[in-house]
């Protein structure tokens, strides 16, 4: 279960809309997403904004921390302390040019046509809260959605600096607080537990992708099996052994497939991708896409696939696939521990996934109630907004 923290109504709140209390606007017309530079986390926040109905009116900011070298060992530090320590170490070494590393860039508003994540301004709590206060009378309250532990201090500061002007949604509570904040049953209505990760693959996005990829994917022989390969993690480790098992099982089901399309992610090790490429590159039924080479077919695959095989490490890819209601087979789930293991069990209990054994007939079109975490999370946000007298203006 993935926790989302919603704000409590202010103390002394009467429950009446602002229209009756002060005459100011009570309609939320814009949103700010505070990301951490990782696509998986930022997609969750953008997915929630999509579900709420403000996708065309959001701006993306980022909390960044130094990367590379010794910095990879300092991610346990609060991001502000990490940055200060980094600057100190750079001064000691006599290395200059730090302004280029943390140079602020122009904010880019996202629209339904573009979702580029370049040219993002470093998140500044004082700047965002000042903007929320100064534009409140004209634009109404500001919705702030943040994801990842590095964003917590910025999001909480915005809430503290502009409590009457912002509504803050924080996704992903730090692991050391989860046993108190998010037990099996939520302690309060301001905490929402989702089954999987929020994402951008909603019905509108899939319709758009189906149209965009029609000419390439509509004519391929069916059934179309999409294989998404992620990469090993601390709590879901694997290597060449899993790749060999996956290759053997895919060979066993090829007879029942019209087309197989294999996609790798940025996290896929070469020793894994090389095994699959070597095994299937000459097979006329199989198409292999490697990250960074040509247009990413991921959304097209979600729209056009008849079934999926997905490595167990990727919560995001599994959540997206399970939101389609199509058959999803998982490989490597038995290797997962901690929250990954709980996640796999929850999907199996819901009938959303089955282990990939290599004995399947891919034309067997079984189904299940699709995951609707985006819709449920949006509903909870709207309920909390209503308690404060605010609403989403769409």
VENTA-V727674 format. One record per run of one state. SS is the DSSP state (alpha for helix, beta for strand, coil for the rest). FROM is the first residue (numbers start at 1). LEN is the number of residues. If there is no record, write none. Layout:
BEGIN
ss	from	len
SS	FROM	LEN
SS	FROM	LEN
END
This chain:
BEGIN
ss	from	len
coil	1	1
beta	2	5
coil	7	11
alpha	18	4
coil	22	5
beta	27	2
coil	29	1
beta	30	6
coil	36	3
alpha	39	14
coil	53	2
alpha	55	3
beta	58	5
coil	63	6
alpha	69	5
coil	74	5
alpha	79	15
coil	94	4
alpha	98	4
coil	102	7
beta	109	2
coil	111	10
beta	121	2
coil	123	2
alpha	125	10
coil	135	1
alpha	136	4
coil	140	2
beta	142	6
coil	148	1
alpha	149	13
coil	162	4
beta	166	6
coil	172	3
alpha	175	7
coil	182	9
beta	191	4
coil	195	8
alpha	203	10
coil	213	1
alpha	214	4
coil	218	6
beta	224	6
coil	230	3
beta	233	1
coil	234	2
beta	236	1
coil	237	3
alpha	240	17
coil	257	2
beta	259	6
coil	265	5
alpha	270	11
coil	281	5
beta	286	4
coil	290	8
alpha	298	7
coil	305	2
beta	307	5
coil	312	3
alpha	315	8
coil	323	4
beta	327	5
coil	332	1
alpha	333	3
beta	336	1
coil	337	1
alpha	338	12
coil	350	3
beta	353	3
coil	356	17
alpha	373	15
coil	388	3
beta	391	2
coil	393	2
END
